[in-house]
Amino acid sequence: MEYMLFICTDSTAPTTEPTVHTIEEWVAETTDGGTRRHGDRLRPANDATTVKLRGGRLSVTAGPFAETTEWIAGYDVIECGDLDAAIEIAARHPMAQLGQIEIRPMWPIE
């Protein structure tokens, strides 16, 4: 099963160094272990562009679609047996301590 990990900031998280892996160690471990398919960092929300099409009219707005203190800082796509395994993998990510990780199962278009 493939899962998308949304790596998010969290304004309530402590500002200490993580006691688990560095991001480089986590990426190496999950890539070498065959669970990480791909992933990357994302530019800050201020660099976003929001596109909407309503009633045939295109609206393009600079910035994120929502005003929040948290934002998606990156993503990873992993493949593992089930949600429990995905949770275990996400819990080892440094941002599980410094931010938060949202896990969503992929929903392939068939």
C-alpha positions in Angstrom: 0.0 0.0 0.0 1.3 3.5 -0.8 0.9 6.3 1.6 1.6 10.1 1.3 3.3 11.6 4.3 2.6 15.4 4.5 5.5 16.8 6.5 4.0 19.8 8.3 5.2 22.6 10.6 3.6 22.9 14.0 3.7 26.2 15.9 3.1 24.4 19.2 6.1 22.0 18.8 9.2 22.4 20.9 12.2 24.1 19.2 14.7 21.5 20.4 16.8 19.2 18.3 15.2 15.9 17.4 16.3 12.9 19.5 15.7 10.6 16.5 17.3 10.6 13.1 18.4 13.5 11.1 16.4 14.0 7.9 19.4 12.7 5.9 19.6 9.5 8.1 15.8 9.0 7.8 15.9 9.4 4.0 18.8 7.0 3.7 17.2 4.4 6.0 13.8 4.4 4.3 15.3 4.6 0.7 17.8 1.8 1.4 15.1 -0.2 3.1 12.9 0.1 0.0 9.9 1.8 1.7 10.5 5.4 0.5 9.5 6.0 -3.2 10.2 9.7 -3.4 9.8 13.0 -1.6 11.2 16.4 -1.2 11.0 19.7 0.6 8.5 22.4 -0.5 9.1 26.1 -0.6 7.3 28.1 2.2 3.6 28.8 1.9 4.3 32.4 0.9 5.8 31.1 -2.4 2.5 29.3 -3.2 0.1 30.2 -6.1 -3.5 29.3 -5.8 -5.6 28.6 -8.9 -9.4 28.4 -9.1 -11.8 28.1 -12.0 -15.3 29.3 -11.1 -18.1 29.9 -13.7 -15.5 29.8 -16.5 -13.4 32.5 -14.8 -9.8 31.8 -13.8 -8.6 33.2 -10.5 -4.8 33.1 -9.8 -3.8 34.3 -6.3 -0.3 34.7 -4.9 0.1 32.8 -1.7 -1.6 29.9 0.0 -5.3 29.2 -0.1 -5.7 29.4 3.7 -4.2 31.6 6.3 -2.6 29.3 8.9 0.4 29.2 11.1 1.2 25.6 10.0 2.1 24.7 6.5 3.2 21.7 4.4 7.0 21.8 4.5 7.5 18.6 2.3 6.2 15.2 1.4 7.3 11.6 1.1 5.6 8.7 -0.6 6.2 5.4 1.1 5.1 1.9 0.4 4.5 -0.5 3.2 2.1 -3.3 4.3 -0.5 -1.3 6.3 -1.3 1.9 8.3 0.5 0.5 11.4 3.8 0.2 9.4 3.3 3.7 7.9 2.8 5.1 11.4 6.0 3.4 12.5 7.9 4.9 9.6 6.5 8.4 10.1 7.3 8.3 13.8 11.0 7.9 13.0 10.9 11.1 10.9 12.5 14.0 12.7 9.5 16.2 11.9 7.4 13.9 14.1 9.1 15.7 17.0 9.6 19.1 15.5 6.3 19.4 13.6 3.6 16.9 12.6 3.1 14.3 9.9 -0.2 13.6 8.2 -0.5 10.1 6.7 -2.9 9.5 3.9 -3.4 6.3 1.8 -3.0 6.8 -1.9 -6.2 6.4 -3.9 -5.1 5.4 -7.4 -7.2 6.4 -10.4 -8.1 3.1 -12.1 
